[in-house]
């Protein structure tokens, strides 16, 4: 699964590919831009299988957060 994170230091938005168990066990995530470990997870973007950066479908319906959200849009 791809997880989206935001760096609290430089505001870089980035994704990592990790298993659910890695995330549950406290995987240490480092910002690729500034190397800070002060990052937060962006729960509005949870992707299964493909990176959002590689997804050509970024539109959403009015009832979900998009990026292959609740309706698959």
C-alpha positions in Angstrom: 0.0 0.0 0.0 1.1 3.5 -0.6 0.8 6.0 2.3 1.0 9.8 1.9 2.9 11.8 4.5 3.5 15.5 5.0 6.7 16.8 6.5 6.1 19.2 9.4 9.4 20.9 8.8 9.4 21.7 5.1 5.8 20.8 4.1 6.9 18.3 1.5 4.2 15.8 0.5 5.5 12.4 -0.3 4.5 8.7 -0.5 6.0 5.6 0.8 5.2 2.0 -0.2 4.8 -0.1 3.0 2.8 -2.9 4.4 0.0 -2.5 6.9 2.1 -4.3 9.5 5.1 -2.0 8.9 2.9 1.1 9.5 1.2 -0.6 12.5 4.6 -1.4 14.1 5.8 2.2 13.9 7.8 2.4 10.7 10.2 5.3 11.0 9.4 7.7 8.0 12.0 10.2 6.9 11.2 13.2 4.6 13.1 12.7 1.3 13.5 16.5 0.9 15.0 17.6 4.2 15.6 14.3 6.0 13.4 15.2 9.0 11.6 12.5 10.9 8.9 15.0 12.0 6.2 13.9 9.6 2.5 13.3 9.8 0.4 10.9 7.8 -2.2 12.3 5.4 -5.2 10.2 5.9 -7.2 11.8 3.1 -5.0 9.8 0.6 -4.8 6.1 1.0 -3.9 4.2 -2.2 -4.0 0.6 -2.9 -1.6 -0.7 -5.5 -0.5 2.4 -7.4 1.1 5.6 -6.3 -1.0 8.7 -6.5 1.8 10.3 -8.4 1.4 7.7 -11.1 -2.4 7.7 -11.1 -3.9 9.4 -14.1 -7.3 9.7 -12.3 -7.2 12.4 -9.7 -10.8 13.7 -9.9 -13.4 12.8 -7.3 -17.1 12.8 -6.8 -18.7 15.3 -4.4 -19.0 12.7 -1.6 -15.5 11.4 -1.3 -11.9 12.7 -0.9 -10.9 11.5 -4.4 -7.7 9.8 -5.5 -9.6 6.5 -5.8 -11.7 7.3 -2.8 -15.0 5.8 -1.7 -16.5 5.7 -5.2 -13.4 4.6 -7.0 -13.1 7.9 -8.9 
